[in-house]
Amino acid sequence: MKLCRQRPGLSDSWEAEPEIPLHTKVLNYEIIIVGLIAGVASSYSAIQGLVTDKFTVPCYVSPTKALGQ
């Protein structure tokens, strides 16, 4: 969106793009914000899953504990 607002210089041969509509800008920013929130939430969940220890006894060590008895 920043490139759309640039104006060509005297030696540039390109034409300026028209202004981006407001609803497109809002949608783009909303997508970015939702993506950032989802990224932070998934990173937090992954780190929390790595930090907490939830060990269970394997079935080959004690078959009765593996069945919950």
DRENFI-443934 format. One record per residue: residue number from 1; residue in three letters; x, y, z of N, C-alpha, C in turn. Coordinates in nm, 2 decimals. Layout:
<k:NUM&r:ALA&nc1:X&nc2:Y&nc3:Z&cac1:X&cac2:Y&cac3:Z&cc1:X&cc2:Y&cc3:Z>
...
//
This chain:
<k:1&r:MET&nc1:0.08&nc2:-0.12&nc3:0.00&cac1:0.00&cac2:0.00&cac3:0.00&cc1:0.09&cc2:0.13&cc3:0.00>
<k:2&r:LYS&nc1:0.20&nc2:0.11&nc3:0.06&cac1:0.29&cac2:0.23&cac3:0.06&cc1:0.34&cc2:0.26&cc3:-0.08>
<k:3&r:LEU&nc1:0.36&nc2:0.16&nc3:-0.17&cac1:0.41&cac2:0.18&cac3:-0.30&cc1:0.30&cc2:0.25&cc3:-0.39>
<k:4&r:CYS&nc1:0.18&nc2:0.22&nc3:-0.36&cac1:0.07&cac2:0.29&cac3:-0.43&cc1:0.07&cc2:0.44&cc3:-0.41>
<k:5&r:ARG&nc1:0.11&nc2:0.48&nc3:-0.29&cac1:0.11&cac2:0.62&cac3:-0.26&cc1:0.23&cc2:0.70&cc3:-0.32>
<k:6&r:GLN&nc1:0.33&nc2:0.63&nc3:-0.37&cac1:0.45&cac2:0.70&cac3:-0.42&cc1:0.41&cc2:0.77&cc3:-0.55>
<k:7&r:ARG&nc1:0.47&nc2:0.88&nc3:-0.57&cac1:0.46&cac2:0.96&cac3:-0.69&cc1:0.58&cc2:0.94&cc3:-0.78>
<k:8&r:PRO&nc1:0.57&nc2:0.93&nc3:-0.91&cac1:0.69&cac2:0.91&cac3:-0.99&cc1:0.77&cc2:1.04&cc3:-1.00>
<k:9&r:GLY&nc1:0.90&nc2:1.02&nc3:-1.00&cac1:0.99&cac2:1.14&cac3:-1.01&cc1:0.99&cc2:1.19&cc3:-1.16>
<k:10&r:LEU&nc1:1.07&nc2:1.29&nc3:-1.18&cac1:1.08&cac2:1.35&cac3:-1.31&cc1:1.14&cc2:1.25&cc3:-1.42>
<k:11&r:SER&nc1:1.24&nc2:1.16&nc3:-1.37&cac1:1.30&cac2:1.07&cac3:-1.46&cc1:1.23&cc2:0.94&cc3:-1.47>
<k:12&r:ASP&nc1:1.13&nc2:0.91&nc3:-1.39&cac1:1.06&cac2:0.78&cac3:-1.39&cc1:0.96&cc2:0.78&cc3:-1.51>
<k:13&r:SER&nc1:0.94&nc2:0.66&nc3:-1.56&cac1:0.85&cac2:0.64&cac3:-1.68&cc1:0.72&cc2:0.57&cc3:-1.64>
<k:14&r:TRP&nc1:0.70&nc2:0.55&nc3:-1.51&cac1:0.58&cac2:0.47&cac3:-1.47&cc1:0.47&cc2:0.57&cc3:-1.42>
<k:15&r:GLU&nc1:0.35&nc2:0.53&nc3:-1.43&cac1:0.24&cac2:0.61&cac3:-1.38&cc1:0.20&cc2:0.57&cc3:-1.24>
<k:16&r:ALA&nc1:0.15&nc2:0.67&nc3:-1.17&cac1:0.11&cac2:0.64&cac3:-1.03&cc1:-0.02&cc2:0.56&cc3:-1.03>
<k:17&r:GLU&nc1:-0.03&nc2:0.46&nc3:-0.94&cac1:-0.15&cac2:0.38&cac3:-0.93&cc1:-0.27&cc2:0.46&cc3:-0.86>
<k:18&r:PRO&nc1:-0.39&nc2:0.42&nc3:-0.89&cac1:-0.50&cac2:0.49&cac3:-0.82&cc1:-0.50&cc2:0.46&cc3:-0.67>
<k:19&r:GLU&nc1:-0.56&nc2:0.54&nc3:-0.60&cac1:-0.57&cac2:0.52&cac3:-0.45&cc1:-0.65&cc2:0.39&cc3:-0.42>
<k:20&r:ILE&nc1:-0.60&nc2:0.32&nc3:-0.32&cac1:-0.66&cac2:0.19&cac3:-0.27&cc1:-0.79&cc2:0.23&cc3:-0.20>
<k:21&r:PRO&nc1:-0.90&nc2:0.16&nc3:-0.23&cac1:-1.03&cac2:0.19&cac3:-0.15&cc1:-1.01&cc2:0.16&cc3:0.00>
<k:22&r:LEU&nc1:-1.09&nc2:0.23&nc3:0.07&cac1:-1.09&cac2:0.22&cac3:0.22&cc1:-1.12&cc2:0.08&cc3:0.26>
<k:23&r:HIS&nc1:-1.22&nc2:0.01&nc3:0.20&cac1:-1.26&cac2:-0.12&cac3:0.24&cc1:-1.15&cc2:-0.22&cc3:0.21>
<k:24&r:THR&nc1:-1.07&nc2:-0.20&nc3:0.11&cac1:-0.96&cac2:-0.29&cac3:0.08&cc1:-0.85&cc2:-0.27&cc3:0.19>
<k:25&r:LYS&nc1:-0.82&nc2:-0.15&nc3:0.22&cac1:-0.72&cac2:-0.12&cac3:0.33&cc1:-0.77&cc2:-0.19&cc3:0.46>
<k:26&r:VAL&nc1:-0.89&nc2:-0.17&nc3:0.50&cac1:-0.94&cac2:-0.23&cac3:0.62&cc1:-0.93&cc2:-0.38&cc3:0.62>
<k:27&r:LEU&nc1:-0.97&nc2:-0.44&nc3:0.51&cac1:-0.96&cac2:-0.59&cac3:0.50&cc1:-0.82&cc2:-0.63&cc3:0.51>
<k:28&r:ASN&nc1:-0.72&nc2:-0.56&nc3:0.44&cac1:-0.58&cac2:-0.60&cac3:0.45&cc1:-0.53&cc2:-0.59&cc3:0.59>
<k:29&r:TYR&nc1:-0.56&nc2:-0.48&nc3:0.66&cac1:-0.51&cac2:-0.47&cac3:0.80&cc1:-0.58&cc2:-0.57&cc3:0.89>
<k:30&r:GLU&nc1:-0.70&nc2:-0.60&nc3:0.86&cac1:-0.77&cac2:-0.70&cac3:0.95&cc1:-0.71&cc2:-0.84&cc3:0.93>
<k:31&r:ILE&nc1:-0.67&nc2:-0.88&nc3:0.81&cac1:-0.61&cac2:-1.00&cac3:0.78&cc1:-0.47&cc2:-1.01&cc3:0.85>
<k:32&r:ILE&nc1:-0.40&nc2:-0.90&nc3:0.85&cac1:-0.27&cac2:-0.89&cac3:0.91&cc1:-0.28&cc2:-0.91&cc3:1.06>
<k:33&r:ILE&nc1:-0.38&nc2:-0.84&nc3:1.12&cac1:-0.40&cac2:-0.84&cac3:1.27&cc1:-0.44&cc2:-0.98&cc3:1.31>
<k:34&r:VAL&nc1:-0.53&nc2:-1.04&nc3:1.24&cac1:-0.58&cac2:-1.18&cac3:1.27&cc1:-0.46&cc2:-1.28&cc3:1.26>
<k:35&r:GLY&nc1:-0.38&nc2:-1.26&nc3:1.16&cac1:-0.26&cac2:-1.35&cac3:1.14&cc1:-0.16&cc2:-1.34&cc3:1.25>
<k:36&r:LEU&nc1:-0.14&nc2:-1.21&nc3:1.30&cac1:-0.05&cac2:-1.19&cac3:1.41&cc1:-0.10&cc2:-1.25&cc3:1.54>
<k:37&r:ILE&nc1:-0.23&nc2:-1.23&nc3:1.57&cac1:-0.29&cac2:-1.29&cac3:1.69&cc1:-0.28&cc2:-1.44&cc3:1.68>
<k:38&r:ALA&nc1:-0.31&nc2:-1.50&nc3:1.57&cac1:-0.31&cac2:-1.65&cac3:1.55&cc1:-0.17&cc2:-1.70&cc3:1.57>
<k:39&r:GLY&nc1:-0.07&nc2:-1.63&nc3:1.52&cac1:0.07&cac2:-1.66&cac3:1.53&cc1:0.12&cc2:-1.66&cc3:1.67>
<k:40&r:VAL&nc1:0.08&nc2:-1.56&nc3:1.75&cac1:0.12&cac2:-1.55&cac3:1.89&cc1:0.05&cc2:-1.66&cc3:1.97>
<k:41&r:ALA&nc1:-0.08&nc2:-1.68&nc3:1.94&cac1:-0.15&cac2:-1.79&cac3:2.02&cc1:-0.09&cc2:-1.92&cc3:1.99>
<k:42&r:SER&nc1:-0.06&nc2:-1.95&nc3:1.87&cac1:0.00&cac2:-2.08&cac3:1.84&cc1:0.14&cc2:-2.10&cc3:1.89>
<k:43&r:SER&nc1:0.22&nc2:-1.99&nc3:1.89&cac1:0.35&cac2:-2.00&cac3:1.95&cc1:0.34&cc2:-2.02&cc3:2.10>
<k:44&r:TYR&nc1:0.25&nc2:-1.95&nc3:2.17&cac1:0.23&cac2:-1.97&cac3:2.31&cc1:0.19&cc2:-2.11&cc3:2.34>
<k:45&r:SER&nc1:0.10&nc2:-2.16&nc3:2.26&cac1:0.05&cac2:-2.30&cac3:2.29&cc1:0.16&cc2:-2.40&cc3:2.27>
<k:46&r:ALA&nc1:0.24&nc2:-2.38&nc3:2.17&cac1:0.35&cac2:-2.47&cac3:2.14&cc1:0.46&cc2:-2.47&cc3:2.25>
<k:47&r:ILE&nc1:0.49&nc2:-2.35&nc3:2.30&cac1:0.59&cac2:-2.34&cac3:2.41&cc1:0.53&cc2:-2.40&cc3:2.53>
<k:48&r:GLN&nc1:0.41&nc2:-2.37&nc3:2.56&cac1:0.34&cac2:-2.43&cac3:2.68&cc1:0.34&cc2:-2.58&cc3:2.67>
<k:49&r:GLY&nc1:0.32&nc2:-2.64&nc3:2.56&cac1:0.32&cac2:-2.78&cac3:2.54&cc1:0.46&cc2:-2.84&cc3:2.56>
<k:50&r:LEU&nc1:0.56&nc2:-2.77&nc3:2.52&cac1:0.70&cac2:-2.81&cac3:2.54&cc1:0.75&cc2:-2.80&cc3:2.69>
<k:51&r:VAL&nc1:0.70&nc2:-2.70&nc3:2.76&cac1:0.75&cac2:-2.67&cac3:2.89&cc1:0.68&cc2:-2.77&cc3:2.99>
<k:52&r:THR&nc1:0.55&nc2:-2.79&nc3:2.98&cac1:0.49&cac2:-2.88&cac3:3.08&cc1:0.52&cc2:-3.02&cc3:3.06>
<k:53&r:ASP&nc1:0.54&nc2:-3.09&nc3:3.16&cac1:0.58&cac2:-3.23&cac3:3.16&cc1:0.45&cc2:-3.32&cc3:3.19>
<k:54&r:LYS&nc1:0.42&nc2:-3.40&nc3:3.09&cac1:0.31&cac2:-3.49&cac3:3.11&cc1:0.35&cc2:-3.63&cc3:3.07>
<k:55&r:PHE&nc1:0.42&nc2:-3.70&nc3:3.16&cac1:0.47&cac2:-3.83&cac3:3.13&cc1:0.38&cc2:-3.94&cc3:3.19>
<k:56&r:THR&nc1:0.36&nc2:-4.04&nc3:3.11&cac1:0.28&cac2:-4.16&cac3:3.15&cc1:0.37&cc2:-4.28&cc3:3.14>
<k:57&r:VAL&nc1:0.33&nc2:-4.38&nc3:3.22&cac1:0.41&cac2:-4.51&cac3:3.22&cc1:0.37&cc2:-4.58&cc3:3.09>
<k:58&r:PRO&nc1:0.47&nc2:-4.63&nc3:3.02&cac1:0.45&cac2:-4.70&cac3:2.89&cc1:0.38&cc2:-4.84&cc3:2.93>
<k:59&r:CYS&nc1:0.31&nc2:-4.89&nc3:2.83&cac1:0.24&cac2:-5.02&cac3:2.86&cc1:0.33&cc2:-5.14&cc3:2.87>
<k:60&r:TYR&nc1:0.45&nc2:-5.13&nc3:2.82&cac1:0.55&cac2:-5.24&cac3:2.83&cc1:0.62&cc2:-5.25&cc3:2.96>
<k:61&r:VAL&nc1:0.61&nc2:-5.14&nc3:3.04&cac1:0.67&cac2:-5.14&cac3:3.17&cc1:0.57&cc2:-5.19&cc3:3.28>
<k:62&r:SER&nc1:0.45&nc2:-5.15&nc3:3.27&cac1:0.35&cac2:-5.20&cac3:3.37&cc1:0.22&cc2:-5.21&cc3:3.30>
<k:63&r:PRO&nc1:0.17&nc2:-5.32&nc3:3.25&cac1:0.05&cac2:-5.33&cac3:3.17&cc1:-0.07&cc2:-5.29&cc3:3.26>
<k:64&r:THR&nc1:-0.07&nc2:-5.31&nc3:3.39&cac1:-0.19&cac2:-5.28&cac3:3.47&cc1:-0.20&cc2:-5.12&cc3:3.48>
<k:65&r:LYS&nc1:-0.09&nc2:-5.05&nc3:3.49&cac1:-0.10&cac2:-4.91&cac3:3.49&cc1:-0.14&cc2:-4.85&cc3:3.36>
<k:66&r:ALA&nc1:-0.10&nc2:-4.91&nc3:3.25&cac1:-0.14&cac2:-4.86&cac3:3.12&cc1:-0.29&cc2:-4.87&cc3:3.10>
<k:67&r:LEU&nc1:-0.35&nc2:-4.97&nc3:3.16&cac1:-0.50&cac2:-4.98&cac3:3.15&cc1:-0.57&cc2:-4.90&cc3:3.25>
<k:68&r:GLY&nc1:-0.50&nc2:-4.83&nc3:3.34&cac1:-0.56&cac2:-4.75&cac3:3.44&cc1:-0.61&cc2:-4.82&cc3:3.56>
<k:69&r:GLN&nc1:-0.56&nc2:-4.94&nc3:3.59&cac1:-0.60&cac2:-5.02&cac3:3.70&cc1:-0.50&cc2:-5.01&cc3:3.82>
//
